[in-house]
């Protein structure tokens, strides 16, 4: 078998990048003053991974006991840990310890209720609550091998000796919400539907390494892979939500997108669809007889509130239990009001000042200023990143460590950083020939050290960061001209490499291979891959390639750490901030755990204690039917 190269992996994920730039939710592009960075595109398709907690001790069988935990840091600190309570007890709505109605204020409606056609984060959240994968990534977000993956529809799996076949045993108790058994036929149908060109699913490229799906028996299915890859299991088990053939199979694939059958989804998840008023509200209820145990909440209501101020008011007034967008101003209001907790968790967005290392007029030539690593390091040293993060994000962010995230299992948080040291920055610039003139401006050969910094005007975080950076660099004699651009113009300038420096941001997922596209040499000059800076270092590329071919996480992490240290030392960017995810949630809601990549994944284990329920927690007798 031919070895897998970083270029191969980049090509496998390049379609994912294209898709994410195309399907980034419109709400992310609105000028909200939230902690989320608006217009932070994904470098590749954000995989659908979820992990609703399996907590069992069932007399019929024993599944894995999963403990999950993450500390919420905000107005109140919350330890989010898994519990081992048996959730299969089919309690009636509002009875017993578990129950309640969770009202969520969200900026946009789910675009689709059919997994292969979902194109927004709201659609992803809703469909991942209604439908199941075969297995899903664990809370540590490892996607290499199958370590840490948690069973959903598949209660177990076995590999062939050559690692090109995975046989999944479907949970014998798994049923669709209409009571029909889940079978191997449904898995085969799901793969055929996702990859059918007549449907044009954006997720089809994610399944490119699957050669075929074969029924072994009604409750077993074999997935045959084209190549042995480190993330083969991830692709086979967690890249598609399984669909019921008896519901959707009667409609030709080419007609599914317009079929009214999609308006009433039938899945196998712990929540099931109840009703929807488009662009107003959507309601899910607990599946009381679910094979993995009923959802502890009786129901979830998503109210569509596009206006940030209105949504904030609903949270503060108690009309909503949860609001998923946070900023420093709302943080202060929550602190003053009381009764609401702010739950923070590692996020997947990071922002940075990106240097263009190539001449803007001729990409074959180096940039006259930023091709010098001494200049890049000096500018990095002159920027007080901690002050920027504190100013614009309050407690909702970290200082970025580089093109990686704290939440990723391949990240070593001890990587040495370029320090904040204005005096050393000045000395480096002197050594590079950029001397202060009588006016206090640095120049070399009569030319001032001056550059233009572009930023999208839709991102408050980046606009404010640019303004602070401008002032900090002025103090060491560097002149920065800021150009605020409409988002479309900003991206056009980046893709044309028509900039000196840019305030950029990426929104990542758990797959570490995205760095091939954003910073790898093989992605230079390819708009689909987005190495807009022109950064290239063969040692970095080689280490990333080795890391992506590793068969286990420790080996991969070791090589990733070496590669990350190289790129941090090379300073192709000033790494500014890494976002924290943040939720405003009323104190009456109990939250056992939150997944960093998608806060809703453990929603079926949230609940409202009986003594904290209010009138809206009562639902009609037929509410769960």
Rosetta blueprint (number, residue, H / E / L):
1 X L
2 X L
3 X L
4 X L
5 X L
6 X H
7 X H
8 X H
9 X H
10 X H
11 X H
12 X H
13 X H
14 X H
15 X H
16 X H
17 X H
18 X H
19 X H
20 X H
21 X H
22 X H
23 X H
24 X L
25 X L
26 X H
27 X H
28 X H
29 X H
30 X L
31 X L
32 X L
33 X L
34 X L
35 X L
36 X L
37 X L
38 X L
39 X L
40 X L
41 X E
42 X E
43 X L
44 X L
45 X L
46 X L
47 X L
48 X L
49 X L
50 X L
51 X L
52 X L
53 X L
54 X L
55 X L
56 X L
57 X L
58 X L
59 X L
60 X L
61 X L
62 X L
63 X L
64 X L
65 X L
66 X L
67 X L
68 X L
69 X E
70 X E
71 X E
72 X E
73 X L
74 X L
75 X L
76 X L
77 X L
78 X E
79 X E
80 X E
81 X E
82 X L
83 X L
84 X L
85 X L
86 X L
87 X L
88 X L
89 X L
90 X L
91 X L
92 X L
93 X L
94 X L
95 X L
96 X L
97 X L
98 X L
99 X L
100 X L
101 X E
102 X E
103 X E
104 X E
105 X E
106 X E
107 X L
108 X L
109 X L
110 X L
111 X L
112 X L
113 X L
114 X L
115 X H
116 X H
117 X H
118 X L
119 X L
120 X L
121 X H
122 X H
123 X H
124 X H
125 X H
126 X H
127 X H
128 X H
129 X H
130 X H
131 X L
132 X L
133 X L
134 X L
135 X E
136 X E
137 X L
138 X L
139 X L
140 X L
141 X L
142 X L
143 X L
144 X L
145 X L
146 X L
147 X L
148 X L
149 X L
150 X E
151 X E
152 X L
153 X L
154 X E
155 X E
156 X E
157 X E
158 X E
159 X E
160 X L
161 X L
162 X L
163 X L
164 X L
165 X E
166 X E
167 X E
168 X E
169 X E
170 X E
171 X L
172 X L
173 X L
174 X L
175 X E
176 X L
177 X L
178 X L
179 X L
180 X L
181 X E
182 X L
183 X L
184 X H
185 X H
186 X H
187 X H
188 X H
189 X H
190 X H
191 X H
192 X H
193 X H
194 X H
195 X L
196 X L
197 X L
198 X L
199 X L
200 X L
201 X L
202 X L
203 X L
204 X H
205 X H
206 X H
207 X H
208 X L
209 X L
210 X E
211 X E
212 X E
213 X E
214 X E
215 X E
216 X E
217 X E
218 X L
219 X L
220 X E
221 X E
222 X E
223 X E
224 X E
225 X E
226 X L
227 X L
228 X L
229 X L
230 X L
231 X L
232 X H
233 X H
234 X H
235 X H
236 X H
237 X H
238 X H
239 X L
240 X L
241 X L
242 X L
243 X L
244 X L
245 X H
246 X H
247 X H
248 X H
249 X L
250 X L
251 X L
252 X L
253 X H
254 X H
255 X H
256 X H
257 X L
258 X L
259 X L
260 X H
261 X H
262 X H
263 X H
264 X L
265 X L
266 X L
267 X L
268 X L
269 X L
270 X L
271 X E
272 X E
273 X E
274 X E
275 X E
276 X E
277 X E
278 X L
279 X L
280 X L
281 X E
282 X E
283 X E
284 X E
285 X E
286 X E
287 X L
288 X L
289 X L
290 X L
291 X L
292 X L
293 X L
294 X L
295 X L
296 X L
297 X L
298 X L
299 X E
300 X E
301 X E
302 X E
303 X E
304 X E
305 X L
306 X L
307 X L
308 X H
309 X H
310 X H
311 X H
312 X H
313 X H
314 X H
315 X H
316 X H
317 X H
318 X L
319 X L
320 X L
321 X L
322 X E
323 X E
324 X L
325 X L
326 X L
327 X L
328 X H
329 X H
330 X H
331 X H
332 X H
333 X H
334 X H
335 X H
336 X H
337 X H
338 X L
339 X L
340 X E
341 X E
342 X E
343 X E
344 X E
345 X E
346 X E
347 X E
348 X E
349 X E
350 X E
351 X E
352 X E
353 X E
354 X E
355 X E
356 X L
357 X L
358 X E
359 X L
360 X L
361 X L
362 X L
363 X L
364 X L
365 X L
366 X E
367 X L
368 X L
369 X L
370 X L
371 X L
372 X L
373 X H
374 X H
375 X H
376 X H
377 X H
378 X H
379 X H
380 X H
381 X H
382 X L
383 X L
384 X L
385 X H
386 X H
387 X H
388 X H
389 X H
390 X H
391 X H
392 X H
393 X H
394 X L
395 X L
396 X L
397 X E
398 X E
399 X E
400 X L
401 X L
402 X L
403 X L
404 X L
405 X L
406 X L
407 X L
408 X L
409 X L
410 X L
411 X L
412 X L
413 X L
414 X L
415 X L
416 X L
417 X L
418 X L
419 X L
420 X L
421 X L
422 X H
423 X H
424 X H
425 X H
426 X H
427 X H
428 X H
429 X H
430 X H
431 X H
432 X L
433 X L
434 X L
435 X E
436 X E
437 X L
438 X L
439 X L
440 X L
441 X L
442 X E
443 X E
444 X E
445 X L
446 X L
447 X E
448 X E
449 X L
450 X E
451 X E
452 X E
453 X E
454 X E
455 X E
456 X E
457 X L
458 X L
459 X L
460 X H
461 X H
462 X H
463 X H
464 X H
465 X H
466 X H
467 X H
468 X H
469 X H
470 X H
471 X H
472 X H
473 X H
474 X H
475 X L
476 X L
477 X L
478 X L
479 X E
480 X E
481 X E
482 X E
483 X E
484 X E
485 X E
486 X L
487 X H
488 X H
489 X H
490 X H
491 X H
492 X H
493 X H
494 X H
495 X H
496 X L
497 X L
498 X L
499 X L
500 X L
501 X E
502 X E
503 X E
504 X E
505 X E
506 X E
507 X E
508 X L
509 X L
510 X L
511 X L
512 X L
513 X L
514 X H
515 X H
516 X H
517 X H
518 X H
519 X H
520 X L
521 X H
522 X H
523 X H
524 X L
525 X L
526 X L
527 X L
528 X L
529 X L
530 X L
531 X L
532 X L
533 X L
534 X L
535 X L
536 X L
537 X L
538 X H
539 X H
540 X H
541 X H
542 X H
543 X H
544 X H
545 X H
546 X H
547 X H
548 X H
549 X H
550 X L
551 X L
552 X L
553 X H
554 X H
555 X H
556 X H
557 X H
558 X H
559 X H
560 X H
561 X H
562 X H
563 X H
564 X H
565 X H
566 X H
567 X H
568 X H
569 X H
570 X H
571 X L
572 X L
573 X E
574 X E
575 X E
576 X E
577 X E
578 X E
579 X E
580 X E
581 X E
582 X E
583 X E
584 X E
585 X E
586 X E
587 X L
588 X L
589 X E
590 X E
591 X L
592 X L
593 X L
594 X L
595 X E
596 X L
597 X L
598 X E
599 X H
600 X H
601 X H
602 X H
603 X H
604 X H
605 X H
606 X L
607 X E
608 X E
609 X L
610 X H
611 X H
612 X H
613 X L
614 X L
615 X H
616 X H
617 X H
618 X L
619 X L
620 X L
621 X L
622 X L
623 X L
624 X L
625 X L
